[in-house]
């Protein structure tokens, strides 16, 4: 694997997010896809758990963007899913003049580092940091009227966790009057054993450092959740986006000491952003 290429990809996504503290989070994700025109850029503020499964929360900047070409092909920057602290850059390769029902293309994800110095929990912060990682994969989406369904896959290509994830998500858009669109969505995430153990496992060293019991997390469903959003257009150029998300940790993620003992299986997230459409 070309590590220089991977580093460049990681730096590209980091630059797109302006810094490692600016994130597009799935649970709070900016979703202005109903907007007319070539695209949008949105910037605002949100809140997410300290880490997946934490019962402590932090405020974060939020950014999202999309650009659509005349063919209907598009590039989109957004969140990965749930309360994952990861950004996703996806590219639709399907000419929408041929079919407006399907979208297919590659994706690139950048998952932020879990840094103990940034955590509030007195025990989890003593565990080894989990390095940032770059992931690559693909997605396929189906669209009909107000309904969107997407299946996506990503896998670590930076030789960190060597884990993989599968995503199933969908949303339903409800126009209300001339200026408002409500968005209702749901998601389900599957994770491989390597990913689960990296983010939810407690090895011998971590147990000694933190006082948590040793735990090995296996593959399975990681989380599921719901979200509700609202896009309000002041005029053709400026809009406001607000959202709330609920994520429920599942399987070995839910049973992890990081969640069961020190955190909460019920996760919340939210965002408020100004959106510029063009």
C-alpha positions in Angstrom: 0.0 0.0 0.0 1.3 3.5 -0.9 1.6 5.2 2.5 2.3 8.6 0.8 -0.9 8.3 -1.1 -2.8 7.4 2.1 -1.2 10.3 4.0 -2.2 12.7 1.2 -5.8 11.4 1.3 -5.9 11.9 5.0 -4.5 15.4 4.8 -7.0 16.2 2.1 -9.9 15.2 4.2 -8.5 17.0 7.2 -8.0 20.2 5.2 -11.6 19.8 4.0 -12.7 19.9 7.6 -10.4 22.9 8.3 -9.0 21.1 11.4 -9.4 17.9 13.4 -11.9 19.7 15.6 -14.3 20.5 12.7 -16.4 17.5 11.9 -19.3 16.5 9.8 -21.0 14.1 12.1 -23.6 11.6 10.9 -25.9 12.0 13.9 -25.9 15.7 13.5 -25.2 15.7 9.8 -26.0 18.6 7.5 -28.6 17.3 5.0 -29.5 20.0 2.5 -29.8 17.6 -0.5 -33.3 18.9 -1.2 -31.8 22.3 -2.2 -32.0 23.4 -5.8 -29.0 24.6 -7.7 -25.5 23.3 -8.0 -24.8 22.7 -4.4 -24.4 24.0 -0.8 -21.9 24.7 1.9 -23.1 24.7 5.5 -21.3 25.7 8.7 -22.6 25.7 12.3 -22.2 24.1 15.7 -23.3 20.9 17.3 -22.9 18.5 20.2 -21.8 14.8 20.3 -20.6 12.3 22.9 -16.9 12.5 23.9 -16.5 9.1 22.2 -18.9 6.5 20.8 -20.7 5.2 23.9 -19.7 8.0 26.3 -22.2 9.7 28.6 -20.1 13.0 28.5 -20.8 15.5 25.7 -18.8 18.1 23.9 -19.5 21.0 21.5 -18.1 20.8 18.0 -18.1 22.9 14.8 -20.0 21.2 12.0 -19.5 21.5 8.3 -21.2 19.9 5.3 -21.0 20.5 1.5 -22.2 19.2 -1.8 -21.5 20.1 -5.5 -23.5 18.7 -8.4 -22.4 18.8 -12.0 -24.8 19.2 -15.0 -24.8 15.4 -15.4 -26.2 15.0 -11.9 -23.0 13.4 -10.7 -22.0 14.9 -7.4 -19.4 15.1 -4.7 -20.6 15.3 -1.1 -18.8 15.9 2.3 -20.8 14.7 5.3 -20.7 12.4 8.3 -20.2 8.7 8.3 -23.1 7.7 10.6 -24.6 7.6 14.1 -22.3 9.4 16.5 -19.1 8.2 14.7 -16.4 11.0 14.7 -15.7 10.5 11.1 -16.1 12.5 7.9 -17.1 11.0 4.6 -16.3 12.3 1.1 -18.4 10.4 -1.5 -18.6 10.7 -5.3 -21.6 9.7 -7.3 -20.5 8.3 -10.7 -24.0 7.7 -12.2 -25.3 10.1 -14.9 -28.6 11.2 -13.5 -29.8 12.1 -17.0 -29.7 8.3 -17.7 -31.3 7.3 -14.4 -32.3 9.5 -11.5 -33.1 6.5 -9.3 -29.7 5.1 -8.6 -26.4 6.5 -7.3 -23.2 4.5 -7.1 -19.6 5.5 -6.4 -16.5 5.4 -4.1 -16.1 7.0 -0.7 -13.3 8.1 1.5 -13.6 8.4 5.3 -11.3 10.0 7.8 -11.9 8.9 11.4 -10.6 11.2 14.1 -8.2 10.1 16.8 -9.6 9.2 20.2 -7.3 11.2 22.4 -7.4 10.5 26.1 -6.4 14.1 26.9 -9.7 15.3 25.4 -11.9 12.9 27.3 -13.7 13.7 30.6 -14.0 10.2 31.9 -11.3 9.6 34.5 -10.8 5.9 33.5 -11.2 5.9 29.8 -8.8 8.8 29.4 -6.1 6.5 30.9 -6.4 4.0 28.1 -4.1 4.1 25.1 -5.1 6.6 22.4 -6.8 5.2 19.3 -5.1 6.6 16.2 -6.9 8.4 13.5 -7.4 6.3 10.4 -8.3 6.6 6.7 -10.9 4.3 5.2 -12.0 3.7 1.7 -15.1 2.0 0.3 -18.2 2.4 -1.9 -21.9 3.2 -1.7 -25.0 2.5 -3.7 -28.1 4.5 -3.2 -31.7 4.3 -4.4 -34.0 7.4 -4.7 -37.7 7.6 -5.5 -39.8 10.7 -4.9 -39.1 11.7 -1.3 -37.4 8.5 -0.2 -33.7 7.8 -0.1 -32.0 4.5 0.8 -28.2 3.9 0.8 -25.9 1.0 1.5 -22.2 1.8 2.1 -19.1 -0.1 3.0 -15.7 1.2 4.3 -12.5 -0.5 5.3 -9.3 0.9 7.0 -6.5 1.4 4.5 -4.1 3.1 6.8 -3.0 0.0 8.7 -4.5 1.1 12.1 -7.5 -1.0 13.2 -7.7 -3.0 9.9 -11.4 -3.0 10.5 -14.4 -2.7 8.3 -17.9 -1.2 8.6 -21.2 -1.7 6.7 -23.9 1.0 6.8 -27.6 0.9 5.9 -29.4 4.3 6.0 -32.5 5.9 4.7 -34.5 9.1 5.0 -37.9 10.6 4.0 -38.3 14.3 3.2 -41.5 16.1 3.9 -42.0 19.5 2.3 -44.1 21.9 4.5 -45.1 25.0 2.7 -42.8 26.8 0.3 -39.8 27.3 2.6 -39.6 24.3 5.0 -38.5 20.7 4.5 -38.6 18.1 7.4 -36.3 15.1 7.2 -36.8 11.9 9.0 -34.1 9.2 8.9 -32.8 6.0 10.3 -29.6 4.0 10.2 -28.0 0.6 11.1 -24.3 0.0 11.4 -22.3 -3.3 11.3 -18.7 -3.5 12.3 -16.0 -6.2 12.0 -14.2 -7.7 14.9 -11.0 -5.7 14.3 -13.0 -2.4 14.4 -15.1 -3.4 17.4 -12.1 -4.5 19.4 -10.1 -1.4 18.6 -12.8 1.0 19.7 -14.7 -1.0 22.4 -12.2 -3.6 23.6 -10.0 -3.4 26.7 -6.7 -5.2 26.5 -4.4 -6.2 29.3 -2.4 -2.9 29.3 -5.6 -0.8 29.1 -7.1 -2.8 32.0 -4.1 -2.2 34.1 -4.0 1.5 33.3 -7.7 2.3 33.7 -9.0 -0.3 36.2 -11.6 -1.5 33.7 -12.1 -5.2 33.2 -10.5 -6.9 30.2 -12.9 -7.2 27.3 -12.7 -8.4 23.8 -15.4 -7.1 21.4 -16.4 -9.3 18.4 -18.1 -8.4 15.1 -21.8 -7.6 14.8 -24.3 -4.8 14.8 -22.7 -1.8 16.3 -25.5 0.7 16.6 -28.8 1.8 15.2 -30.6 5.2 15.4 -33.1 7.8 14.3 -32.7 11.4 13.3 -35.0 14.4 12.6 -34.0 17.5 10.7 -35.4 20.7 9.4 -34.2 22.8 6.5 -35.7 26.3 6.3 -35.0 28.6 3.4 -35.0 32.3 4.0 -34.4 33.0 0.3 -32.9 31.1 -2.7 -29.3 31.6 -1.3 -29.5 31.3 2.5 -31.1 28.6 4.6 -30.9 27.2 8.2 -30.6 23.6 9.0 -31.3 22.1 12.5 -31.2 18.4 13.5 -31.4 16.0 16.5 -30.2 12.4 16.5 -30.6 9.4 18.7 -28.2 6.4 18.5 -28.5 3.2 20.4 -25.4 1.1 20.9 -25.8 -2.6 20.2 -24.1 -6.0 20.6 -20.6 -6.1 21.9 -20.3 -2.3 21.6 -23.2 -2.0 24.1 -21.6 -4.6 26.5 -18.2 -2.9 26.4 -17.0 -1.5 29.8 -16.5 1.8 27.9 -20.2 1.9 27.4 -21.8 -0.4 30.0 -19.7 0.7 33.0 -18.5 4.2 32.1 -20.8 5.4 29.4 -24.4 5.1 28.1 -25.9 2.9 25.4 -28.2 5.8 24.5 -26.4 8.5 22.5 -27.7 11.9 21.5 -26.4 14.5 19.0 -27.6 17.8 17.5 -26.6 20.6 15.2 -27.6 24.0 14.0 -26.0 25.4 10.8 -26.3 28.2 8.3 -26.4 27.0 4.7 -25.3 28.9 1.6 -26.8 27.5 -1.6 -25.5 28.2 -5.1 
